[in-house]
Amino acid sequence: MLLGAQLRRLRRERNITPEEAGHAIRASHAKISRLELGRVSFKERDVADLLTLYGLADPDQQATLLDLARQANAPGWWHKFTDILPHWFEVYVGLEEAASVIRTYELQFVPGLLQSPDYARAVILLGNAGAPEEEISRRLDLRMRRQERLTGPDAVRLWAVVDEAALRRPIGGNKVMRRQIEHLIEATANPNVTVQIVPFDRGGHSAAGGPFTILRFEETELPDVVYLEQLTSALYLDKPEETDAYRQVMNTLCVEARPASATRACLEEILSDLE
């Protein structure tokens, strides 16, 4: 999706039609559309030919995009979970793995990257109550594996804004919720994790449209991606006129929420209320 977005931008900047681009790589305009939407795999030769057609002369930018093509075709660790991963969410896991900064707002649940195992299991059961135990365990394994992005030399920078409602709702019961709040307190000690809480006393706030996630990538030429999850599908936005609006809402949320320096005290207060 990221590579496709860049190819689409370059093509449009040169006023080249999908038909002309398809002719350059001996393909149809429909294939160009699928490439630009990230729906099909990339041939490195095709990407190189398109970059030449689009007049991208900078060797560093060429190298970045060709490397991205190689990465796009390499199966990620999450591919072994394809039997339980819907296609629309498999895309997100890949983007999450590549992101350098993730900013997320959650209203109902603790963000997946910050969920304790028992809390994550309780959340998974909400949408998969009739699933066999083996499937539940695999879904839990996937979620815990995703959390490895928070550790190591290339750890992602996570900034989560969480509505107080998500922290007060005892999913899994009080015992599970207590451990979840303790887990959050431990997580906020990591230098790459920031958590802010939007308290009830703030009333209404700018994120009236619901939860969303903004993914940013280290390569400056790659656009931010906004992820909006729905019940049986998801939306991925990468056009600046769309992502800018969500970035502004996130910035406003960070101002409206309690400062990160107050998060631990707020979590400890919630913890005491669960006794």
Buried (B, 14 or more C-beta within 10 A) or exposed (E): BBBBBBBBBBBEEEEBEBEBBBBBBEBEEEBBBBBBEBEEEBBEEBBBBBBEBBEBEEEEBBEBBBEBBEBBEEEBEBEEBEEBBEEBBBBBBBBBBBBBBBBBBBBBBBBBBBBBBBBBBBBBBEEEEEBEEEBBEBBBBBBBBBBEBBEEEEBBBBBBBBBBBBBEEBBBEEEBBBBBBBBBBEBBEEEBBBBBBBBEEBEEBBBEEEBBBBBBBEBEBBBBBBBBBEEEEBEBBBEEEBBEEBBEBBEEBBEBBBEBEEBBEBBEEBBEEBE
